């Protein structure tokens, strides 16, 4: 049986860049209680949520590469990468929002940064294979 943990599901769907320099967005110095997923028994598998390993941006379009982990049949963790994209926009009230929908004018930029993400994945994959030989 395989247990899959998708790190995209453990991160907030959107990030409000307009609040990035507010005290709420700064790292906390006090010890925070562990999230429920890390309070499991010591011998259970509980990967931690992380930031994207790489992001590419062109205008309002952003592509992020995430490293995810799954527990294999042999009980050893396996990693794989996923790609997500979004488009940032301001709504009528001026609040920044994200969407996965693209306008026709967004397509050339989306193609460009998706190609860059693919190049990054292929090049880093070949580097990791080179190190094992």
N, CA, C and O atoms as a GROMACS GRO file, in nm:
protein
  532
    1UNK      N    1   0.083  -0.116   0.000
    1UNK     CA    2   0.000   0.000   0.000
    1UNK      C    3   0.089   0.124   0.000
    1UNK      O    4   0.186   0.130   0.075
    2UNK      N    5   0.057   0.224  -0.081
    2UNK     CA    6   0.136   0.345  -0.090
    2UNK      C    7   0.060   0.459  -0.025
    2UNK      O    8  -0.060   0.476  -0.049
    3UNK      N    9   0.129   0.536   0.057
    3UNK     CA   10   0.071   0.655   0.116
    3UNK      C   11   0.130   0.774   0.044
    3UNK      O   12   0.252   0.790   0.043
    4UNK      N   13   0.048   0.857  -0.015
    4UNK     CA   14   0.096   0.971  -0.090
    4UNK      C   15   0.062   1.098  -0.016
    4UNK      O   16  -0.050   1.117   0.030
    5UNK      N   17   0.161   1.184  -0.003
    5UNK     CA   18   0.141   1.314   0.058
    5UNK      C   19   0.175   1.418  -0.046
    5UNK      O   20   0.290   1.428  -0.088
    6UNK      N   21   0.078   1.494  -0.088
    6UNK     CA   22   0.099   1.597  -0.188
    6UNK      C   23   0.124   1.727  -0.115
    6UNK      O   24   0.035   1.779  -0.048
    7UNK      N   25   0.243   1.781  -0.128
    7UNK     CA   26   0.278   1.903  -0.055
    7UNK      C   27   0.195   2.022  -0.100
    7UNK      O   28   0.178   2.118  -0.025
    8UNK      N   29   0.142   2.017  -0.223
    8UNK     CA   30   0.057   2.126  -0.268
    8UNK      C   31  -0.068   2.135  -0.184
    8UNK      O   32  -0.122   2.244  -0.165
    9UNK      N   33  -0.116   2.022  -0.133
    9UNK     CA   34  -0.236   2.023  -0.051
    9UNK      C   35  -0.208   2.074   0.089
    9UNK      O   36  -0.301   2.116   0.158
   10UNK      N   37  -0.082   2.072   0.133
   10UNK     CA   38  -0.050   2.115   0.268
   10UNK      C   39  -0.013   2.262   0.274
   10UNK      O   40   0.003   2.316   0.384
   11UNK      N   41   0.000   2.327   0.160
   11UNK     CA   42   0.032   2.468   0.160
   11UNK      C   43  -0.094   2.550   0.139
   11UNK      O   44  -0.191   2.499   0.083
   12UNK      N   45  -0.094   2.677   0.181
   12UNK     CA   46  -0.210   2.761   0.152
   12UNK      C   47  -0.226   2.777   0.002
   12UNK      O   48  -0.127   2.781  -0.071
   13UNK      N   49  -0.350   2.785  -0.046
   13UNK     CA   50  -0.376   2.794  -0.189
   13UNK      C   51  -0.321   2.924  -0.246
   13UNK      O   52  -0.268   2.925  -0.357
   14UNK      N   53  -0.334   3.035  -0.172
   14UNK     CA   54  -0.286   3.163  -0.222
   14UNK      C   55  -0.199   3.230  -0.118
   14UNK      O   56  -0.208   3.199   0.001
   15UNK      N   57  -0.115   3.319  -0.163
   15UNK     CA   58  -0.031   3.398  -0.074
   15UNK      C   59  -0.054   3.543  -0.108
   15UNK      O   60  -0.040   3.582  -0.223
   16UNK      N   61  -0.090   3.623  -0.010
   16UNK     CA   62  -0.117   3.764  -0.031
   16UNK      C   63   0.015   3.841  -0.026
   16UNK      O   64   0.066   3.871   0.082
   17UNK      N   65   0.070   3.872  -0.144
   17UNK     CA   66   0.198   3.941  -0.152
   17UNK      C   67   0.192   4.082  -0.096
   17UNK      O   68   0.294   4.138  -0.057
   18UNK      N   69   0.072   4.141  -0.092
   18UNK     CA   70   0.060   4.276  -0.039
   18UNK      C   71   0.087   4.279   0.111
   18UNK      O   72   0.114   4.386   0.166
   19UNK      N   73   0.079   4.163   0.179
   19UNK     CA   74   0.103   4.156   0.323
   19UNK      C   75   0.238   4.093   0.355
   19UNK      O   76   0.263   4.056   0.470
   20UNK      N   77   0.324   4.081   0.256
   20UNK     CA   78   0.450   4.009   0.274
   20UNK      C   79   0.543   4.075   0.375
   20UNK      O   80   0.623   4.006   0.437
   21UNK      N   81   0.535   4.206   0.392
   21UNK     CA   82   0.624   4.273   0.486
   21UNK      C   83   0.556   4.308   0.617
   21UNK      O   84   0.612   4.382   0.698
   22UNK      N   85   0.437   4.256   0.639
   22UNK     CA   86   0.368   4.283   0.765
   22UNK      C   87   0.421   4.190   0.873
   22UNK      O   88   0.477   4.085   0.841
   23UNK      N   89   0.404   4.225   1.000
   23UNK     CA   90   0.454   4.138   1.107
   23UNK      C   91   0.394   3.998   1.104
   23UNK      O   92   0.459   3.902   1.147
   24UNK      N   93   0.270   3.983   1.052
   24UNK     CA   94   0.210   3.851   1.047
   24UNK      C   95   0.285   3.760   0.951
   24UNK      O   96   0.284   3.638   0.968
   25UNK      N   97   0.351   3.817   0.849
   25UNK     CA   98   0.420   3.736   0.748
   25UNK      C   99   0.562   3.702   0.790
   25UNK      O  100   0.627   3.619   0.727
   26UNK      N  101   0.612   3.766   0.896
   26UNK     CA  102   0.748   3.742   0.940
   26UNK      C  103   0.754   3.613   1.022
   26UNK      O  104   0.655   3.576   1.084
   27UNK      N  105   0.869   3.547   1.024
   27UNK     CA  106   0.880   3.423   1.103
   27UNK      C  107   0.860   3.451   1.251
   27UNK      O  108   0.901   3.555   1.303
   28UNK      N  109   0.796   3.358   1.318
   28UNK     CA  110   0.771   3.371   1.461
   28UNK      C  111   0.897   3.332   1.538
   28UNK      O  112   0.967   3.238   1.501
   29UNK      N  113   0.925   3.405   1.645
   29UNK     CA  114   1.040   3.372   1.726
   29UNK      C  115   1.002   3.281   1.842
   29UNK      O  116   1.088   3.216   1.901
   30UNK      N  117   0.873   3.276   1.876
   30UNK     CA  118   0.830   3.190   1.984
   30UNK      C  119   0.812   3.048   1.932
   30UNK      O  120   0.785   3.027   1.814
   31UNK      N  121   0.827   2.951   2.022
   31UNK     CA  122   0.808   2.811   1.985
   31UNK      C  123   0.661   2.787   1.956
   31UNK      O  124   0.576   2.809   2.042
   32UNK      N  125   0.629   2.742   1.834
   32UNK     CA  126   0.492   2.714   1.795
   32UNK      C  127   0.462   2.566   1.818
   32UNK      O  128   0.552   2.483   1.802
   33UNK      N  129   0.339   2.531   1.854
   33UNK     CA  130   0.306   2.389   1.868
   33UNK      C  131   0.318   2.320   1.733
   33UNK      O  132   0.294   2.379   1.628
   34UNK      N  133   0.356   2.194   1.737
   34UNK     CA  134   0.372   2.116   1.614
   34UNK      C  135   0.237   2.097   1.548
   34UNK      O  136   0.136   2.077   1.617
   35UNK      N  137   0.233   2.101   1.412
   35UNK     CA  138   0.107   2.074   1.345
   35UNK      C  139   0.062   1.931   1.373
   35UNK      O  140   0.145   1.846   1.406
   36UNK      N  141  -0.067   1.904   1.361
   36UNK     CA  142  -0.119   1.770   1.394
   36UNK      C  143  -0.048   1.658   1.320
   36UNK      O  144  -0.032   1.549   1.375
   37UNK      N  145  -0.006   1.681   1.194
   37UNK     CA  146   0.056   1.573   1.118
   37UNK      C  147   0.193   1.534   1.172
   37UNK      O  148   0.240   1.424   1.143
   38UNK      N  149   0.259   1.622   1.252
   38UNK     CA  150   0.390   1.586   1.306
   38UNK      C  151   0.381   1.532   1.448
   38UNK      O  152   0.483   1.493   1.506
   39UNK      N  153   0.262   1.530   1.505
   39UNK     CA  154   0.247   1.478   1.641
   39UNK      C  155   0.212   1.330   1.640
   39UNK      O  156   0.170   1.275   1.743
   40UNK      N  157   0.229   1.265   1.526
   40UNK     CA  158   0.203   1.122   1.518
   40UNK      C  159   0.315   1.047   1.589
   40UNK      O  160   0.414   1.107   1.630
   41UNK      N  161   0.297   0.918   1.603
   41UNK     CA  162   0.399   0.834   1.667
   41UNK      C  163   0.532   0.850   1.596
   41UNK      O  164   0.537   0.879   1.477
   42UNK      N  165   0.640   0.832   1.670
   42UNK     CA  166   0.774   0.848   1.617
   42UNK      C  167   0.802   0.759   1.497
   42UNK      O  168   0.874   0.800   1.406
   43UNK      N  169   0.747   0.637   1.495
   43UNK     CA  170   0.778   0.544   1.388
   43UNK      C  171   0.692   0.564   1.264
   43UNK      O  172   0.712   0.494   1.165
   44UNK      N  173   0.596   0.657   1.265
   44UNK     CA  174   0.513   0.679   1.148
   44UNK      C  175   0.578   0.781   1.056
   44UNK      O  176   0.665   0.857   1.098
   45UNK      N  177   0.535   0.782   0.934
   45UNK     CA  178   0.592   0.868   0.831
   45UNK      C  179   0.514   0.998   0.827
   45UNK      O  180   0.393   0.996   0.803
   46UNK      N  181   0.578   1.111   0.850
   46UNK     CA  182   0.510   1.240   0.849
   46UNK      C  183   0.600   1.345   0.786
   46UNK      O  184   0.673   1.414   0.857
   47UNK      N  185   0.598   1.361   0.652
   47UNK     CA  186   0.681   1.462   0.588
   47UNK      C  187   0.632   1.602   0.621
   47UNK      O  188   0.514   1.622   0.653
   48UNK      N  189   0.720   1.698   0.613
   48UNK     CA  190   0.689   1.836   0.645
   48UNK      C  191   0.659   1.915   0.518
   48UNK      O  192   0.720   1.889   0.413
   49UNK      N  193   0.567   2.010   0.525
   49UNK     CA  194   0.538   2.097   0.413
   49UNK      C  195   0.655   2.193   0.393
   49UNK      O  196   0.716   2.237   0.490
   50UNK      N  197   0.685   2.225   0.269
   50UNK     CA  198   0.796   2.314   0.239
   50UNK      C  199   0.754   2.417   0.136
   50UNK      O  200   0.642   2.415   0.085
   51UNK      N  201   0.846   2.505   0.108
   51UNK     CA  202   0.829   2.603   0.001
   51UNK      C  203   0.861   2.534  -0.131
   51UNK      O  204   0.921   2.427  -0.132
   52UNK      N  205   0.822   2.596  -0.243
   52UNK     CA  206   0.860   2.538  -0.372
   52UNK      C  207   1.012   2.532  -0.385
   52UNK      O  208   1.082   2.618  -0.331
   53UNK      N  209   1.063   2.432  -0.456
   53UNK     CA  210   1.207   2.423  -0.474
   53UNK      C  211   1.255   2.520  -0.581
   53UNK      O  212   1.372   2.558  -0.583
   54UNK      N  213   1.165   2.561  -0.670
   54UNK     CA  214   1.199   2.657  -0.774
   54UNK      C  215   1.071   2.721  -0.825
   54UNK      O  216   0.969   2.654  -0.836
   55UNK      N  217   1.076   2.850  -0.856
   55UNK     CA  218   0.963   2.921  -0.915
   55UNK      C  219   1.009   3.003  -1.034
   55UNK      O  220   1.121   3.054  -1.035
   56UNK      N  221   0.924   3.014  -1.132
   56UNK     CA  222   0.949   3.097  -1.250
   56UNK      C  223   0.831   3.192  -1.265
   56UNK      O  224   0.716   3.152  -1.247
   57UNK      N  225   0.861   3.318  -1.298
   57UNK     CA  226   0.755   3.418  -1.307
   57UNK      C  227   0.775   3.501  -1.434
   57UNK      O  228   0.887   3.536  -1.471
   58UNK      N  229   0.663   3.530  -1.497
   58UNK     CA  230   0.660   3.623  -1.609
   58UNK      C  231   0.532   3.703  -1.598
   58UNK      O  232   0.423   3.649  -1.617
   59UNK      N  233   0.546   3.829  -1.566
   59UNK     CA  234   0.427   3.911  -1.544
   59UNK      C  235   0.347   3.857  -1.428
   59UNK      O  236   0.401   3.836  -1.319
   60UNK      N  237   0.219   3.835  -1.450
   60UNK     CA  238   0.131   3.788  -1.344
   60UNK      C  239   0.128   3.636  -1.332
   60UNK      O  240   0.064   3.582  -1.243
   61UNK      N  241   0.198   3.566  -1.423
   61UNK     CA  242   0.196   3.420  -1.426
   61UNK      C  243   0.315   3.366  -1.348
   61UNK      O  244   0.428   3.413  -1.364
   62UNK      N  245   0.290   3.267  -1.263
   62UNK     CA  246   0.396   3.205  -1.183
   62UNK      C  247   0.382   3.054  -1.192
   62UNK      O  248   0.272   2.999  -1.178
   63UNK      N  249   0.496   2.986  -1.215
   63UNK     CA  250   0.501   2.840  -1.214
   63UNK      C  251   0.593   2.800  -1.100
   63UNK      O  252   0.703   2.852  -1.088
   64UNK      N  253   0.549   2.707  -1.016
   64UNK     CA  254   0.628   2.660  -0.903
   64UNK      C  255   0.650   2.510  -0.914
   64UNK      O  256   0.561   2.436  -0.955
   65UNK      N  257   0.771   2.467  -0.877
   65UNK     CA  258   0.805   2.326  -0.876
   65UNK      C  259   0.810   2.282  -0.731
   65UNK      O  260   0.878   2.344  -0.649
   66UNK      N  261   0.740   2.175  -0.700
   66UNK     CA  262   0.729   2.122  -0.564
   66UNK      C  263   0.790   1.984  -0.557
   66UNK      O  264   0.777   1.906  -0.651
   67UNK      N  265   0.857   1.955  -0.449
   67UNK     CA  266   0.906   1.819  -0.426
   67UNK      C  267   0.811   1.753  -0.327
   67UNK      O  268   0.789   1.803  -0.216
   68UNK      N  269   0.756   1.640  -0.368
   68UNK     CA  270   0.661   1.564  -0.286
   68UNK      C  271   0.723   1.432  -0.247
   68UNK      O  272   0.817   1.385  -0.311
   69UNK      N  273   0.672   1.374  -0.143
   69UNK     CA  274   0.722   1.245  -0.097
   69UNK      C  275   0.607   1.148  -0.081
   69UNK      O  276   0.495   1.186  -0.047
   70UNK      N  277   0.638   1.023  -0.105
   70UNK     CA  278   0.541   0.915  -0.085
   70UNK      C  279   0.614   0.802  -0.015
   70UNK      O  280   0.735   0.787  -0.029
   71UNK      N  281   0.542   0.724   0.056
   71UNK     CA  282   0.599   0.609   0.124
   71UNK      C  283   0.579   0.488   0.035
   71UNK      O  284   0.466   0.449   0.008
   72UNK      N  285   0.688   0.429  -0.011
   72UNK     CA  286   0.682   0.316  -0.103
   72UNK      C  287   0.638   0.188  -0.034
   72UNK      O  288   0.625   0.183   0.088
   73UNK      N  289   0.616   0.084  -0.115
   73UNK     CA  290   0.575  -0.046  -0.062
   73UNK      C  291   0.679  -0.104   0.032
   73UNK      O  292   0.646  -0.180   0.124
   74UNK      N  293   0.806  -0.067   0.010
   74UNK     CA  294   0.913  -0.118   0.095
   74UNK      C  295   0.930  -0.037   0.223
   74UNK      O  296   1.017  -0.067   0.304
   75UNK      N  297   0.846   0.065   0.242
   75UNK     CA  298   0.852   0.146   0.363
   75UNK      C  299   0.949   0.262   0.355
   75UNK      O  300   0.961   0.340   0.450
   76UNK      N  301   1.019   0.275   0.244
   76UNK     CA  302   1.115   0.385   0.226
   76UNK      C  303   1.048   0.502   0.156
   76UNK      O  304   0.966   0.483   0.065
   77UNK      N  305   1.082   0.624   0.197
   77UNK     CA  306   1.023   0.741   0.131
   77UNK      C  307   1.078   0.756  -0.012
   77UNK      O  308   1.197   0.735  -0.037
   78UNK      N  309   0.993   0.794  -0.103
   78UNK     CA  310   1.028   0.822  -0.242
   78UNK      C  311   0.987   0.965  -0.270
   78UNK      O  312   0.884   1.012  -0.220
   79UNK      N  313   1.066   1.034  -0.350
   79UNK     CA  314   1.029   1.172  -0.383
   79UNK      C  315   0.998   1.184  -0.532
   79UNK      O  316   1.050   1.110  -0.615
   80UNK      N  317   0.911   1.278  -0.561
   80UNK     CA  318   0.877   1.312  -0.698
   80UNK      C  319   0.842   1.460  -0.701
   80UNK      O  320   0.812   1.519  -0.598
   81UNK      N  321   0.845   1.518  -0.819
   81UNK     CA  322   0.821   1.661  -0.832
   81UNK      C  323   0.690   1.686  -0.907
   81UNK      O  324   0.653   1.610  -0.997
   82UNK      N  325   0.622   1.792  -0.868
   82UNK     CA  326   0.501   1.836  -0.936
   82UNK      C  327   0.516   1.983  -0.971
   82UNK      O  328   0.598   2.054  -0.913
   83UNK      N  329   0.435   2.029  -1.065
   83UNK     CA  330   0.441   2.167  -1.112
   83UNK      C  331   0.302   2.228  -1.096
   83UNK      O  332   0.202   2.167  -1.133
   84UNK      N  333   0.297   2.348  -1.042
   84UNK     CA  334   0.170   2.421  -1.033
   84UNK      C  335   0.189   2.559  -1.095
   84UNK      O  336   0.301   2.611  -1.101
   85UNK      N  337   0.081   2.617  -1.140
   85UNK     CA  338   0.089   2.753  -1.193
   85UNK      C  339  -0.032   2.831  -1.145
   85UNK      O  340  -0.137   2.775  -1.115
   86UNK      N  341  -0.014   2.963  -1.141
   86UNK     CA  342  -0.126   3.050  -1.111
   86UNK      C  343  -0.103   3.186  -1.172
   86UNK      O  344   0.008   3.222  -1.212
   87UNK      N  345  -0.211   3.261  -1.180
   87UNK     CA  346  -0.208   3.398  -1.230
   87UNK      C  347  -0.259   3.488  -1.119
   87UNK      O  348  -0.366   3.464  -1.063
   88UNK      N  349  -0.184   3.591  -1.088
   88UNK     CA  350  -0.222   3.687  -0.985
   88UNK      C  351  -0.301   3.801  -1.049
   88UNK      O  352  -0.273   3.843  -1.161
   89UNK      N  353  -0.400   3.850  -0.976
   89UNK     CA  354  -0.479   3.963  -1.024
   89UNK      C  355  -0.540   4.035  -0.904
   89UNK      O  356  -0.546   3.980  -0.794
   90UNK      N  357  -0.583   4.158  -0.926
   90UNK     CA  358  -0.653   4.234  -0.823
   90UNK      C  359  -0.802   4.230  -0.854
   90UNK      O  360  -0.843   4.251  -0.969
   91UNK      N  361  -0.882   4.204  -0.750
   91UNK     CA  362  -1.027   4.205  -0.771
   91UNK      C  363  -1.078   4.349  -0.767
   91UNK      O  364  -0.999   4.443  -0.759
   92UNK      N  365  -1.210   4.366  -0.771
   92UNK     CA  366  -1.270   4.499  -0.776
   92UNK      C  367  -1.238   4.584  -0.653
   92UNK      O  368  -1.237   4.706  -0.660
   93UNK      N  369  -1.212   4.516  -0.539
   93UNK     CA  370  -1.183   4.590  -0.416
   93UNK      C  371  -1.034   4.619  -0.401
   93UNK      O  372  -0.993   4.684  -0.305
   94UNK      N  373  -0.953   4.572  -0.495
   94UNK     CA  374  -0.809   4.594  -0.489
   94UNK      C  375  -0.732   4.488  -0.414
   94UNK      O  376  -0.613   4.503  -0.388
   95UNK      N  377  -0.799   4.379  -0.377
   95UNK     CA  378  -0.736   4.269  -0.305
   95UNK      C  379  -0.670   4.175  -0.406
   95UNK      O  380  -0.730   4.139  -0.507
   96UNK      N  381  -0.545   4.135  -0.376
   96UNK     CA  382  -0.475   4.041  -0.465
   96UNK      C  383  -0.534   3.902  -0.450
   96UNK      O  384  -0.558   3.855  -0.338
   97UNK      N  385  -0.557   3.836  -0.562
   97UNK     CA  386  -0.612   3.701  -0.568
   97UNK      C  387  -0.529   3.617  -0.664
   97UNK      O  388  -0.447   3.670  -0.740
   98UNK      N  389  -0.551   3.485  -0.660
   98UNK     CA  390  -0.486   3.392  -0.753
   98UNK      C  391  -0.591   3.309  -0.823
   98UNK      O  392  -0.698   3.282  -0.768
   99UNK      N  393  -0.559   3.270  -0.945
   99UNK     CA  394  -0.646   3.181  -1.020
   99UNK      C  395  -0.561   3.088  -1.106
   99UNK      O  396  -0.446   3.119  -1.137
  100UNK      N  397  -0.618   2.975  -1.142
  100UNK     CA  398  -0.551   2.884  -1.234
  100UNK      C  399  -0.603   2.903  -1.376
  100UNK      O  400  -0.559   2.834  -1.468
  101UNK      N  401  -0.696   2.996  -1.395
  101UNK     CA  402  -0.750   3.025  -1.527
  101UNK      C  403  -0.662   3.128  -1.596
  101UNK      O  404  -0.613   3.222  -1.533
  102UNK      N  405  -0.644   3.109  -1.724
  102UNK     CA  406  -0.561   3.202  -1.802
  102UNK      C  407  -0.645   3.271  -1.907
  102UNK      O  408  -0.741   3.214  -1.959
  103UNK      N  409  -0.608   3.394  -1.938
  103UNK     CA  410  -0.668   3.466  -2.050
  103UNK      C  411  -0.587   3.432  -2.175
  103UNK      O  412  -0.476   3.380  -2.165
  104UNK      N  413  -0.641   3.461  -2.290
  104UNK     CA  414  -0.571   3.432  -2.416
  104UNK      C  415  -0.436   3.502  -2.420
  104UNK      O  416  -0.338   3.444  -2.469
  105UNK      N  417  -0.428   3.623  -2.370
  105UNK     CA  418  -0.300   3.697  -2.370
  105UNK      C  419  -0.198   3.640  -2.273
  105UNK      O  420  -0.079   3.669  -2.284
  106UNK      N  421  -0.242   3.558  -2.178
  106UNK     CA  422  -0.150   3.496  -2.082
  106UNK      C  423  -0.081   3.372  -2.139
  106UNK      O  424   0.023   3.331  -2.087
  107UNK      N  425  -0.136   3.313  -2.243
  107UNK     CA  426  -0.084   3.186  -2.294
  107UNK      C  427   0.062   3.190  -2.337
  107UNK      O  428   0.136   3.098  -2.301
  108UNK      N  429   0.109   3.291  -2.411
  108UNK     CA  430   0.251   3.291  -2.448
  108UNK      C  431   0.344   3.294  -2.326
  108UNK      O  432   0.446   3.225  -2.325
  109UNK      N  433   0.310   3.372  -2.225
  109UNK     CA  434   0.392   3.376  -2.103
  109UNK      C  435   0.386   3.243  -2.030
  109UNK      O  436   0.487   3.196  -1.978
  110UNK      N  437   0.268   3.182  -2.025
  110UNK     CA  438   0.254   3.052  -1.958
  110UNK      C  439   0.338   2.947  -2.029
  110UNK      O  440   0.404   2.866  -1.963
  111UNK      N  441   0.336   2.945  -2.160
  111UNK     CA  442   0.416   2.849  -2.237
  111UNK      C  443   0.565   2.870  -2.206
  111UNK      O  444   0.638   2.774  -2.185
  112UNK      N  445   0.608   2.996  -2.204
  112UNK     CA  446   0.749   3.028  -2.178
  112UNK      C  447   0.794   2.976  -2.042
  112UNK      O  448   0.897   2.910  -2.033
  113UNK      N  449   0.720   3.006  -1.936
  113UNK     CA  450   0.768   2.966  -1.804
  113UNK      C  451   0.743   2.818  -1.776
  113UNK      O  452   0.816   2.759  -1.697
  114UNK      N  453   0.643   2.758  -1.839
  114UNK     CA  454   0.628   2.613  -1.827
  114UNK      C  455   0.745   2.542  -1.895
  114UNK      O  456   0.793   2.440  -1.847
  115UNK      N  457   0.792   2.596  -2.009
  115UNK     CA  458   0.910   2.542  -2.075
  115UNK      C  459   1.033   2.555  -1.986
  115UNK      O  460   1.113   2.462  -1.977
  116UNK      N  461   1.048   2.669  -1.920
  116UNK     CA  462   1.161   2.689  -1.828
  116UNK      C  463   1.154   2.589  -1.713
  116UNK      O  464   1.256   2.534  -1.672
  117UNK      N  465   1.035   2.565  -1.661
  117UNK     CA  466   1.019   2.467  -1.552
  117UNK      C  467   1.056   2.328  -1.600
  117UNK      O  468   1.122   2.253  -1.528
  118UNK      N  469   1.014   2.294  -1.721
  118UNK     CA  470   1.047   2.163  -1.776
  118UNK      C  471   1.198   2.148  -1.795
  118UNK      O  472   1.255   2.044  -1.763
  119UNK      N  473   1.262   2.252  -1.848
  119UNK     CA  474   1.408   2.250  -1.865
  119UNK      C  475   1.477   2.229  -1.730
  119UNK      O  476   1.571   2.150  -1.719
  120UNK      N  477   1.431   2.300  -1.628
  120UNK     CA  478   1.490   2.286  -1.495
  120UNK      C  479   1.477   2.142  -1.446
  120UNK      O  480   1.572   2.084  -1.394
  121UNK      N  481   1.357   2.084  -1.461
  121UNK     CA  482   1.335   1.947  -1.415
  121UNK      C  483   1.423   1.847  -1.489
  121UNK      O  484   1.480   1.757  -1.428
  122UNK      N  485   1.434   1.862  -1.620
  122UNK     CA  486   1.516   1.770  -1.699
  122UNK      C  487   1.663   1.784  -1.664
  122UNK      O  488   1.733   1.684  -1.649
  123UNK      N  489   1.710   1.908  -1.651
  123UNK     CA  490   1.852   1.929  -1.621
  123UNK      C  491   1.888   1.883  -1.481
  123UNK      O  492   1.995   1.825  -1.462
  124UNK      N  493   1.803   1.907  -1.383
  124UNK     CA  494   1.836   1.863  -1.247
  124UNK      C  495   1.821   1.712  -1.236
  124UNK      O  496   1.892   1.649  -1.156
  125UNK      N  497   1.731   1.653  -1.313
  125UNK     CA  498   1.718   1.506  -1.312
  125UNK      C  499   1.842   1.442  -1.371
  125UNK      O  500   1.891   1.342  -1.318
  126UNK      N  501   1.894   1.499  -1.480
  126UNK     CA  502   2.013   1.440  -1.541
  126UNK      C  503   2.135   1.460  -1.451
  126UNK      O  504   2.223   1.373  -1.447
  127UNK      N  505   2.143   1.571  -1.378
  127UNK     CA  506   2.253   1.593  -1.284
  127UNK      C  507   2.249   1.491  -1.170
  127UNK      O  508   2.353   1.441  -1.129
  128UNK      N  509   2.130   1.462  -1.120
  128UNK     CA  510   2.120   1.366  -1.010
  128UNK      C  511   2.154   1.225  -1.058
  128UNK      O  512   2.210   1.146  -0.982
  129UNK      N  513   2.122   1.193  -1.184
  129UNK     CA  514   2.159   1.063  -1.239
  129UNK      C  515   2.310   1.056  -1.263
  129UNK      O  516   2.370   0.950  -1.245
  130UNK      N  517   2.372   1.166  -1.304
  130UNK     CA  518   2.516   1.169  -1.326
  130UNK      C  519   2.592   1.144  -1.197
  130UNK      O  520   2.697   1.080  -1.199
  131UNK      N  521   2.541   1.193  -1.086
  131UNK     CA  522   2.609   1.176  -0.957
  131UNK      C  523   2.606   1.032  -0.908
  131UNK      O  524   2.692   0.991  -0.831
  132UNK      N  525   2.506   0.955  -0.954
  132UNK     CA  526   2.494   0.818  -0.904
  132UNK      C  527   2.582   0.721  -0.982
  132UNK      O  528   2.600   0.607  -0.940
  133UNK      N  529   2.638   0.764  -1.096
  133UNK     CA  530   2.722   0.674  -1.176
  133UNK      C  531   2.866   0.689  -1.145
  133UNK      O  532   2.950   0.621  -1.204
   0.00000   0.00000   0.00000
